[in-house]
Amino acid sequence: MKIKKITTTIETIPLKTPFITALRRVDNVEFVRVRIELQSGNLSFGEAPATKAITGEDLDLILNSIDSYKARLIGLSPQEAIAKLDSFKIGSSARAALDMALFNILNPLNNKTDKKTAITISLGDVSKMLADANIAYTSQNDILKLKFNDNINHAIEVTKKIKEQNPDASLLIDANQAWSYKDSITYIDAIKDVGIELIEQPVKKDELESLKKITEYSDIPIVADESCFTFEDVKVVVENKIADIINIKLMKCGGITKAMEILEYCRAKKVPVMMGSMLEGPTSIAYASSLVDAYKDVVKYVDLDSPLLYKENFKK
């Protein structure tokens, strides 16, 4: 079972409404799709979206990275290719696209999980976020992930109003690095009786001391997202008790192989995980869902809602 050919295409899926956070605005999911053909004729696929604001990779960089290294994988077995991939100096998203396609050849994954995903409520004014939350919330979609920027008073007001109108909703708060330490404490004090599930990455990714102080102060669990790209990052956060929960994304860590290393470590350390994602194509979301199913004891929260945000189904 040897690799015969690796090709790439750029795919686009329009969104129902713009996806807006403190870091970026996205109107379409754009991603590189990797197609691996074996000498047997079997095919396997991987995907990587353009998330320059987070991983530093745009579509051109992902394409160029894969094109620069793919010749070194031709003629190898999937096992050999995964081992070879580990030595490549490429971005985490490009690595993830190749890794998931290779991994799936060896371990075809079940792409479904019975755990509910959070539904993202994009950053907007108070009335827009409240309206979006009211539309999104149903008995089937009762986990809402609220995106905020550095306007802490806006964040407090939106949180309170959404919870008032949807008292049974589970609210996940994501600041995407937009807050200061002072802002974070102000927010925590203001909403401590509202009843929210967690606060994700309130401060800049490298402000680990502030993140640790916030975690120590807060009765609400704190999630490390952008602060945890690699396995080494996760070890630093866990061993120093910098956050309560780790957000794992295939595009941050470099694919399924690396994600499983982190999941095994978190399982051993009894640290809960959020399985998250960028705005991604359906294949990479399916792979992440498979990991949720395989690590049900570790994954406490799921944020894999990209397919629910598509304006149309992706057929390829």
N, C-alpha and C positions, 0 to 999 in steps of 0.2 A: 504494500500500500504506500505508493510514493506520490509526491506532488508533481503534477504535470504542468500546471499553468496557474498563474495568479493575475486576475484583472480587477480593475476598479472602475466604478461609475459614480457620478454625483446625482443624488436623488433629492427631491423636494416634496414636502407635504405641507399644504397650507393649514394654518390654524383657524379655529372658529373665531377667536378674538386674539388680539396681541397679548403676548406673555411679557409682563413688565415686572422687573425687580429693581433693587437699588443698583445693580450692576449693569443691566442691559434691557433692551426691548427686542423681542423677536416676533416676527409676523409669520414666518414659515420655518418648519423644521428642515434644515439642510444637513445632509450627511453624506459621507463617503461610504459606499457599499463595496466590500471586498468579496470577490468570488474565487474560491479555491477549487480547482478541478484536479482530481486524482487520476492516475494512469488507468484506473478501473472505470473511469467515467463518472464516478460519484462526485457530487458537488456539496460544498459547504459555504456558508456565508457569515460575514461579520460586518459590523457597522460602527461608524464613529462620526458624531455630529461636530459641527464647528462651534467651539465654545472658547473663543480667544480670550474673553474677559476672565475666564476661570483657569483653563489649562494652558493658555497662550498659543493655541493652535487654531488656525483658520483652515478652510477647505484646501487651499493650495498647499499649505504646509503638510497637512495629513496626506494628501495625494503624493507629494514629492517624497515624503518620508517612506511611504510604502513602496513607491516605484524605485527608490534608491536601494532598497534592501531585498526586494522580492526575489531577485535572481539568486541570492544566496540560499533561498529555501527550496528552489526547484530541484527535484531529484531526491529530496529528503523524505523520510517518513514523518508523519505528524509528531511523533515523540521527539525525533531529532530536531524538527523545526521549532518546537516549543522551547527546547533547551538552547537552540541557537538564538532564538528571539531574545532571550534574556541578556545577551551580550550586545544587542543593538542599541545605539545611542539615538533613540527616537522618542518623540513625545508620548505621553501616556495614552492619549486617545488613539493615535495610530497603532500603538502597541496593542491596545485593547481590541481593535478591529481584527487584527491578525490572530491574536490569541484566542478569541472566542470562536473564530472559524476553525482553527486547528483543534481546539479542545473539543468542539462538537463532533468532530470526526471520530474521536476516541470514545467520547461519552455523550451520546445523543441525549439531550436534556428535555425533561418534561417542562413545558413552558407555562404551566398554570400553577397558581397558588390560591388557597382558600382564605388567605389573609387580605383584608381590605386595604386598598391604597388610599392615601390622602388625596384630596382634590385641591389643586392650587387656586388660590384667589389672588390674582395679580395686583400689584401696587396700583392704586388709583385714589381719587378723592373719596371722602367718607361715604357719600351717597352711592358711588359706583361700586365700591367694595362691599357695602351692605347689600346692594341689589344682587351682585354676583354671588354672594354667600347665600342669600335666600333662595336663589335659583338652584345653586349647586347642592344645597343641603336636602337630602331625602333620607328615608330609612336605610337606603342602600349606600348612600354617599354621605356619611355622617362624620367624616374626619376631614376637617378643613385646614389647609395650610396657608396662613396669611403672610403675604410678602410686604415688608416695610422698608422705608429708607431712614434717613437721619432725623426726620421730623418726629420726635418722640411723643409730642402731644397728640399728633395725628394717630400714631400707633396705639396709644392708650384709649383714645376715643373710639377708634374702629373696633378694637378688641372688646371693649365693654358693650358696644351696641350690637355687634354680631352675636355675642353670647346672650344678651338680653332677648334677642329675637329668635335665637336658636339654642335654647338652654341645654338641650341634650347633645349638642354637637361637641365633638372633641376638637379642640383648637391647638394647632401646632404653629408656633410663631417663628418666622425666619427673617432675621435682619440682614442677612447676606453681608456681614461685616460692617454695617453702616453705623453702628452705635459706638459711643465712647463708654468707658467704664462708668462714668457718672450717669450717662443716659440709661445704661442697663439697670443700674440700681434704682433710678427714678421709675423706670417701667415696672420693675419687679414689685416695688413698694405700692405702686398705684393699682396693680391688678392682682395682688396676692389673694384677694377673696373672690376673684372672678371664676377661677377654676379652669386653668389651661394645662395642657399636657406637658409642654416643653418649650424651651427657647433655643433656637438653633443659631450658632455662630454670630453672637451679638457684636463682637469686636473683630478687628483686622486679624488675619490668619496668623501673623507672626507675633501678636500681642498675647503670648501665652501666659505671662504673669497676670495680666488683667483678667484673662479668661478663667484662670485658676481662682482668683479672688471672687469673681462673680459666682463661680460654682460653689465655693465655700459659703457665700452669703445667701444663696438662693435655696428656698425649699422646692422650687420648680426645677426639674431636671434640665441640665444644660448640655447641648449637643455640640460636638466639634465636627465641623464639615470641612471648610477650606483649610483648616489647620491640620487635616489628616489626609494627605495624598498617598504616601507610601507606608509600608509596613513599619519602617523605622519611625515615621511620624506618629503612628498609632501607639507604638511602644512608649514614646516620650510622653504622650498625653495620658495613657493609662497608668504608667508607672509613677508619674508625678501627680496623679489625680487632678488633672487639669480640666476635665469634663466628665460628665456622668455617662454619656452615650456617644458612640462613634457612628458617623455617617459614612457608609461605604458606597462608592460609585465606581462602576467599571471603568469609566473614562478618567477618573482620578488615579486609580491604583494601577491601571494597565491591563485589565482583563480578568477573566475568570480565574486563571491560575493564581494571580496575586490576590484577588478577592478572597479566595479560599484560604490562603495563608493567614490573612487578617481575621477571617471568621473563625478559624481554628484557634487562633491566639485569644480572641475575645471569648470564645467558649471556655477555654482553659482558665481565663482570668475572671469569668462570670461577669463580663461587661456587656450590657445590652447594645444592640446595633440597630440603626435605621438603614435599610437598604434603599438608597436613593438613586437618582438618575439626573442627567441633564435632560434637555428636550431632545429625545432620541427617536430613532426609527423603531419599528415594531420588532425587529429581530433582536436587537440589543436589549430591549425591554423584556423580551421573552427569556433571554438568558439570565437576566437579573431575577426574574420571577422564579426561575428554576432554583436559583440559590436560596431564595426565600423559603421555598418548599423543602430544600435539603437541610436548612439550618433553622427550622421553626423554633427551636429552643433558644436560639441566640437573637434572631431578628424579632424585635419588639414592634417596630414601626416600619411601614412600607410607603415609599413615595415614588411610585412608578406610574404616574397618571398620564404620560404623554399621549397614548392612544385615545384617551378620553377627550383630549384637546384638539385632535385632528378634525379638520373640516370635512375630510373625505377619507375613506379607507385607502391604504396603500396596497396596491396590487403589483407584484413584480414576479 
